[in-house]
Amino acid sequence: MYNKEDFLLAEAAKALGTAPVAGSFLTPNFLLDNKTAAGLYHEVAAHLPILDYHNHLHPQNLAENKTFANITQLWITHDPYKHRAMRLNGVPEKYITGDAADKEKFLKWAETLPNTLGNPLYHWSCLELQTVFGINKLLNPGTAEEIWHSCNEQLKRNNFGMLDILKKFNTELVCTSDDLLDDLAFHQAATFKSNNITVLPSLRADSILNVGHPAFSNWLKKLAAQAGVTIHSPETFREAVQIRLDYFSDTGCLLADHALNAGFHFNLPAPKKENELLQKLIQGEVLPLAEQVQLQSFLLVFLGEEYRKRGWVMQLHIGAQRATSTRLRKLAGPAGGFATIGKTCDIDSLCCFLDALDSQNNLPKTILYTLNPADNEALATLTGSFAEDGVTAKIQFGPAWWYNDHLTGIEKQLLAVASYGLLPHFIGMTTDSRSVLSFTRHDYFRRILCNLLGKWAEAGRIPSDKSTLEELIRNISYHNAKNWLLKINNGKYKFTK
């Protein structure tokens, strides 16, 4: 069906044993093992815009089109994936998050990268250097000095700010992760500055549920001040939250996100007891753990109802075990790369939560992400358990997340969606990243998707029909997210010039 010349030449060279080792890695057909896959990627997937509906980019940095003094500040300083690998490689913390010079940190990363073979960090890092900086050499101690200078020289140019880099990836939409109390003015400023990239907020709602944290009372005072409401009762608390949710809606928000960490349990309080628990919290009382769970469960339902009213999508990131090394957490902060995969999801609790909303016709569109791949099949199956008339794939099993965002993890997630749901309706990739360079992961995902479908077609497992396969690639890589997730104002984003 496809007959890409570069694919055939590469295959012929390999067959003759003449392809050099360095030349066979990261070629135009990287991860594309057959002609159909190569055709789907080069003719379709590679040219599609990027919709990144969940990430942790800083909106002020985007609004300022922030530039970077050197490659360490852009690539390493705020990347917990790299920090984790460097610690595993025995690098002292001084060269990771400590006070070592930026060049010293880069050289330590150059020592570490060759040891990440088989880890997605190796693929990602090589793609980032190649795609953004045009560097095809492999980073290692022998090439580190040359690559350090090449990247830094390019970063001095006028077209290497954060928005400039996003444009190199053909980015159309960026949805950041924002606290209920954040100032959202930077999103509109970033959108207008970029001219062709829309930057929208999305709500990171964990602070609302953090009822057992010592800082909650201080957060409550800030909420009252920003909402212009004196919070003295359950009703005024809900009013203040609703005012801030309206502010998010007015600035283009389309999604909210909750972390349901390992140990998540759902247990609604008895009728009317939720007001009693809220009143205790407002008065500064410390709730026992059982009552914290009850109040969090009530607030989850309250927020889900509010999302439904506003037409938002609810994202649930399930299964992170964040309580690991207390020592390292104190050393480098909560986002330092210390979390691990938690135990499998309490499906009973998750079903009870979704049903509490669905039974009252209040369940919003929902994306389920799991950190524990043992939950893939359970969550993929659950997507068919809360259907709604006329709504396509109301519950989505989200893309491979965090530690699962590697070649095998992405394939397993796609297989779960295909086997237990409807793959043609899948909404595709998002980075969940703190770095603009991580937008190469969309290309990484698309290559894996094209390869999987190409393999199926050439093995006779699915029809080898060019138009059908191309439409599938377009939809999963781009159109499904735009139509299912992000369609507003007749398909136009707010803030678009």
C-alpha positions in Angstrom: 0.0 0.0 0.0 2.8 2.4 0.9 6.2 2.5 -0.9 8.3 5.2 0.8 11.7 5.3 -0.8 13.6 6.0 2.3 12.0 3.1 4.1 12.9 0.7 1.3 16.5 2.0 1.2 16.9 1.6 4.9 15.4 -1.9 4.8 17.7 -2.9 1.9 20.7 -1.6 3.7 19.8 -3.6 6.8 19.2 -6.7 4.7 22.7 -6.4 3.2 24.3 -5.8 6.5 25.6 -2.4 5.4 23.6 -0.1 7.7 26.0 1.4 10.2 25.0 1.1 13.9 24.8 4.9 14.5 22.9 5.4 11.2 20.2 2.8 12.0 19.1 4.6 15.1 16.8 7.7 15.0 16.4 7.5 11.2 13.2 9.0 9.6 11.6 5.6 10.1 12.4 5.4 13.8 10.0 2.9 15.5 8.3 2.3 12.1 8.9 -1.4 11.3 6.9 -1.8 8.1 5.9 0.1 5.0 2.4 0.7 6.0 3.5 2.3 9.3 6.1 4.5 7.5 3.4 5.7 5.0 0.9 6.5 7.8 3.4 8.4 9.8 5.2 10.4 7.0 2.0 11.2 5.0 -0.4 11.8 7.8 0.7 11.8 11.4 3.9 13.9 11.1 2.0 16.9 9.8 -0.9 17.1 12.3 -1.0 19.9 14.9 -0.6 19.2 18.6 -3.4 19.6 21.1 -1.8 19.1 24.6 -4.7 19.0 26.9 -2.8 18.4 30.2 0.6 19.7 31.1 2.4 21.6 33.8 3.9 24.5 31.8 4.0 27.8 33.7 1.6 30.2 32.1 3.7 33.3 33.0 6.7 31.8 31.4 4.7 31.2 28.3 3.3 34.8 28.3 6.8 36.1 28.6 8.1 33.7 25.9 10.8 32.8 28.4 14.3 32.2 27.1 17.0 30.2 28.7 20.7 31.0 29.3 21.8 27.5 28.6 20.6 24.0 27.8 20.7 22.9 31.5 18.1 25.5 32.4 15.9 24.5 29.5 16.4 20.7 29.6 17.5 19.5 33.0 16.8 21.9 35.9 13.0 21.2 36.2 12.9 17.6 34.8 12.2 15.1 37.6 12.5 12.2 35.1 16.2 13.2 34.5 16.8 13.8 38.2 15.5 10.4 39.0 17.8 8.7 36.5 20.8 10.7 37.7 20.2 9.6 41.3 20.0 6.0 40.0 23.3 6.5 38.3 24.9 7.6 41.5 25.2 11.3 40.8 25.4 13.4 44.0 22.4 15.7 44.6 24.8 18.7 44.3 24.8 18.0 40.5 21.0 17.4 40.3 19.2 20.0 42.3 22.1 21.5 44.3 24.4 24.4 43.8 26.7 23.0 41.1 27.3 25.1 38.0 24.9 24.5 35.1 27.6 23.1 32.9 28.6 20.6 35.6 25.0 19.4 35.8 24.9 19.0 32.1 28.1 16.9 32.1 26.6 14.7 34.8 23.5 14.2 32.6 25.8 13.4 29.7 27.4 10.7 31.9 23.9 9.3 32.8 22.2 9.3 29.5 24.1 6.3 28.0 22.9 4.2 31.0 19.2 4.9 30.2 19.2 2.5 27.2 15.8 0.8 27.3 14.3 3.6 29.3 12.1 6.1 27.5 14.4 8.9 28.6 16.9 7.7 26.0 14.5 8.0 23.2 13.0 11.2 24.4 16.4 12.9 24.9 17.7 11.9 21.5 14.4 13.1 19.9 14.6 16.4 21.7 18.1 17.1 20.6 17.4 16.1 17.0 14.0 17.8 16.7 14.7 21.1 18.4 18.4 21.6 17.9 19.1 19.5 14.8 21.7 17.4 16.7 22.0 13.8 15.5 25.0 12.9 17.6 24.4 10.8 20.6 25.0 12.6 23.9 27.7 11.0 26.0 30.8 12.2 27.8 32.7 12.3 24.5 30.2 14.6 22.8 29.0 16.6 25.8 31.3 19.6 25.2 30.3 20.0 21.6 26.6 19.5 22.2 26.8 22.0 25.2 28.2 24.7 23.0 25.9 23.9 20.0 22.7 24.1 22.1 23.8 27.2 23.9 24.6 29.0 20.7 21.2 28.2 19.3 19.5 29.3 22.5 21.0 32.8 22.0 18.9 33.3 18.9 15.6 35.2 18.8 13.5 32.1 18.0 14.2 30.0 21.1 11.7 31.2 23.6 9.2 28.8 25.1 6.4 29.8 22.6 8.9 29.7 19.7 9.8 26.1 20.6 6.1 25.1 20.8 5.7 26.5 17.3 8.4 24.3 16.1 6.2 21.3 17.1 3.2 22.7 15.3 1.3 23.2 18.6 -2.2 24.5 18.4 -3.4 24.2 22.0 -1.8 24.1 25.4 -3.9 23.5 28.6 -1.9 24.2 31.8 -2.6 22.9 35.3 -3.7 25.7 37.6 -4.8 26.0 41.3 -8.2 27.4 42.1 -6.6 30.5 43.4 -4.2 31.2 40.5 -4.3 34.4 38.4 -5.3 33.3 34.9 -4.4 36.6 33.1 -1.2 35.0 31.7 -3.1 32.5 29.6 -4.7 35.2 27.5 -1.4 37.1 27.3 0.4 34.0 26.1 -2.3 33.3 23.5 -2.2 36.9 22.1 1.6 36.9 22.1 2.0 33.6 20.3 -0.7 34.6 17.7 -1.3 31.0 16.6 -1.2 28.9 19.9 -4.1 29.0 22.3 -3.1 28.7 25.9 -6.0 27.8 28.3 -6.1 27.1 32.0 -7.3 23.8 33.5 -8.2 23.3 37.1 -5.9 21.3 39.4 -8.5 20.8 42.1 -6.4 19.0 44.7 -6.2 22.0 47.1 -10.0 22.0 47.5 -9.8 18.4 48.8 -6.7 18.8 50.9 -8.8 19.0 54.1 -6.3 17.3 56.3 -3.4 19.5 55.5 -2.2 22.0 58.1 -2.2 24.7 55.5 -5.8 24.3 54.6 -7.1 27.0 56.9 -4.7 29.5 55.3 -5.8 28.4 51.9 -9.4 28.9 53.0 -8.7 32.6 54.0 -7.1 33.2 50.5 -10.2 31.6 48.8 -12.5 34.0 50.8 -10.4 37.0 49.8 -10.2 36.1 46.1 -13.9 35.2 45.9 -15.0 38.3 47.9 -17.0 36.1 50.2 -16.9 35.7 54.0 -16.7 32.0 54.5 -18.6 31.2 57.7 -20.8 28.3 56.6 -21.0 25.3 54.2 -23.2 27.5 51.9 -20.6 30.3 51.7 -17.8 27.8 51.2 -19.6 26.4 48.2 -20.4 29.9 46.9 -16.8 30.9 47.1 -15.7 27.8 45.2 -18.4 28.4 42.5 -17.2 32.0 42.0 -13.7 30.8 41.3 -15.0 28.0 39.0 -16.9 30.7 37.1 -13.7 32.7 36.8 -12.0 29.6 35.3 -14.9 29.1 32.8 -14.7 32.8 31.8 -11.1 32.4 30.9 -11.6 29.3 28.7 -11.2 26.4 31.1 -12.4 23.1 29.7 -11.0 20.5 32.1 -10.4 19.8 35.8 -8.0 17.3 37.3 -7.9 15.3 40.5 -5.1 13.1 41.8 -6.7 9.9 43.3 -3.5 8.6 44.9 -2.8 5.1 46.0 -5.2 4.3 48.9 -8.1 6.3 47.4 -11.3 5.4 49.2 -14.8 6.8 48.5 -17.3 6.9 51.4 -20.0 9.5 51.4 -21.2 10.8 54.7 -24.8 10.2 55.9 -27.3 12.7 54.5 -26.8 16.3 55.9 -23.6 15.2 57.8 -21.5 16.8 55.1 -22.6 20.3 56.3 -21.6 19.3 59.8 -18.2 18.3 58.6 -17.7 21.4 56.5 -18.7 23.6 59.4 -16.1 21.9 61.6 -13.4 22.4 58.9 -14.4 26.1 58.5 -14.0 26.6 62.3 -10.5 25.2 62.2 -11.2 21.8 63.7 -8.9 18.9 62.8 -11.0 16.1 61.4 -10.3 12.4 62.1 -9.1 10.5 59.1 -12.5 8.7 58.6 -14.3 12.1 58.5 -11.7 13.5 56.1 -12.5 10.7 53.7 -16.2 11.4 54.0 -15.7 15.1 53.4 -13.4 14.5 50.5 -15.9 12.1 49.0 -18.7 14.7 49.3 -16.5 17.4 47.8 -15.6 15.2 44.8 -19.3 14.8 44.1 -20.0 18.5 44.5 -17.1 19.4 42.2 -18.2 16.8 39.6 -21.7 18.3 39.5 -20.1 21.8 39.0 -18.0 20.5 36.2 -21.0 19.0 34.5 -22.9 22.3 34.7 -20.0 24.1 33.0 -19.4 21.4 30.3 -16.0 20.6 31.6 -14.1 17.3 31.4 -13.1 15.6 34.7 -9.6 14.0 34.7 -8.8 11.4 37.3 -5.1 10.5 37.8 -5.2 7.3 39.7 -2.6 5.3 41.6 0.5 7.3 42.5 2.2 6.4 45.7 3.7 9.8 46.7 4.8 8.9 50.2 8.2 7.4 49.7 11.5 8.9 50.9 10.8 11.6 53.5 14.5 12.5 53.3 14.5 13.1 49.6 11.2 14.9 49.6 12.6 17.4 52.1 15.7 17.7 50.0 14.2 18.4 46.6 10.5 19.1 47.2 7.3 17.1 46.4 7.9 17.1 42.6 11.4 15.8 42.9 10.8 12.5 41.2 10.3 10.3 44.2 6.8 9.0 43.7 6.3 5.4 42.7 3.5 3.1 41.3 0.9 2.4 44.0 -1.3 -0.6 44.5 -4.1 -1.3 42.2 -7.1 0.9 42.2 -10.0 0.4 44.5 -12.5 -0.2 41.7 -15.4 -0.4 44.1 -14.7 3.1 45.3 -14.2 4.5 41.8 -17.5 3.0 40.7 -19.3 4.4 43.7 -17.9 7.8 43.0 -18.9 7.8 39.3 -22.3 6.3 40.1 -23.0 9.0 42.7 -22.8 11.5 39.9 -24.3 9.4 37.1 -27.3 8.4 39.2 -28.3 12.1 39.4 -27.4 12.8 35.7 -24.4 14.8 36.9 -21.5 12.8 35.6 -19.3 14.9 33.3 -17.2 13.5 30.5 -14.3 11.8 32.3 -10.7 10.7 31.5 -9.3 7.9 33.6 -5.5 7.6 33.9 -3.7 4.8 35.8 -0.2 4.7 37.1 -0.4 1.0 37.8 -0.6 -0.9 34.4 -2.2 -3.8 36.2 -5.4 -1.6 36.1 -5.3 -1.1 32.3 -8.0 -3.7 31.6 -10.2 -2.7 34.5 -10.3 1.0 33.6 -10.6 0.3 29.9 -13.6 -1.9 30.6 -15.1 0.7 33.0 -15.3 3.2 30.2 -18.3 1.2 28.8 -20.1 1.1 32.2 -21.3 4.7 32.3 -22.5 5.5 28.8 -24.9 8.3 28.0 -27.4 8.5 25.1 -25.9 10.4 22.2 -22.5 11.0 23.8 -19.5 9.3 22.1 -17.1 7.6 24.5 -18.2 9.6 27.5 -15.6 7.9 29.7 -12.1 7.7 28.2 -9.2 5.5 29.3 -6.5 8.1 29.0 -3.1 7.8 27.4 -0.2 6.0 29.1 0.7 8.2 32.0 4.0 9.0 33.8 6.0 5.8 34.3 3.9 4.1 31.6 4.8 6.6 28.9 7.2 4.3 27.1 7.1 2.1 24.0 5.7 -0.9 25.7 3.4 1.1 28.0 1.9 3.0 25.1 1.3 -0.1 23.1 -0.4 -1.8 26.1 -2.6 1.1 26.7 -3.7 1.2 23.0 -4.3 -2.6 23.1 -6.5 -2.2 26.2 -8.5 0.6 24.6 -8.9 -1.5 21.4 -9.7 -4.7 23.2 -12.2 -3.4 25.7 -13.5 -0.2 24.2 -13.5 1.6 20.8 -10.0 2.6 19.6 -11.3 4.9 16.8 -12.8 7.2 19.6 -9.6 7.4 21.7 -8.5 11.0 22.3 -4.8 10.4 22.0 -1.7 11.8 23.6 -0.9 14.5 26.2 2.5 15.3 27.7 1.7 15.9 31.4 5.1 17.6 31.4 6.9 20.6 32.8 9.1 21.1 29.7 8.3 22.4 26.2 10.9 20.0 24.9 8.7 17.1 26.0 6.3 17.9 23.2 8.4 15.5 21.2 6.3 12.8 23.0 3.5 13.5 20.7 5.7 12.4 17.8 6.9 9.4 19.8 3.2 8.4 20.5 2.2 8.9 16.8 5.1 6.7 15.6 4.1 3.9 18.0 0.4 4.3 17.0 1.3 4.1 13.2 3.5 1.1 13.8 0.8 -0.8 15.7 -1.8 -0.2 13.0 0.6 -0.9 10.2 1.6 -4.2 11.8 -2.1 -5.2 12.2 -2.8 -4.2 8.6 0.1 -6.1 7.1 -0.6 -9.2 9.2 -4.2 -9.2 7.9 -5.7 -8.5 11.4 -7.5 -5.4 10.2 -8.4 -4.2 6.6 -5.5 -2.8 4.8 -7.5 0.1 3.5 -5.5 3.3 3.1 -8.3 5.8 3.6 -9.6 4.0 6.7 -6.2 3.8 8.3 -5.4 7.4 7.5 -8.7 8.6 9.0 -8.0 6.6 12.2 -4.5 8.2 12.5 -5.9 11.7 12.0 -8.7 11.2 14.5 -6.6 9.6 17.3 -3.7 12.0 16.9 -5.8 15.2 16.6 -9.5 15.3 15.7 -10.9 13.2 18.5 -9.4 15.5 21.2 -10.6 18.6 19.4 -14.1 17.3 18.9 -14.7 15.3 22.1 -12.7 17.3 24.5 -12.1 20.8 23.4 -14.9 21.9 21.1 -16.3 25.2 22.2 -17.8 28.3 20.5 -18.5 26.4 17.3 -15.1 24.9 17.3 -13.1 28.0 18.0 -11.1 28.4 21.2 -11.5 31.4 23.4 -8.7 34.0 23.1 -8.0 33.1 19.5 -7.3 36.3 17.6 
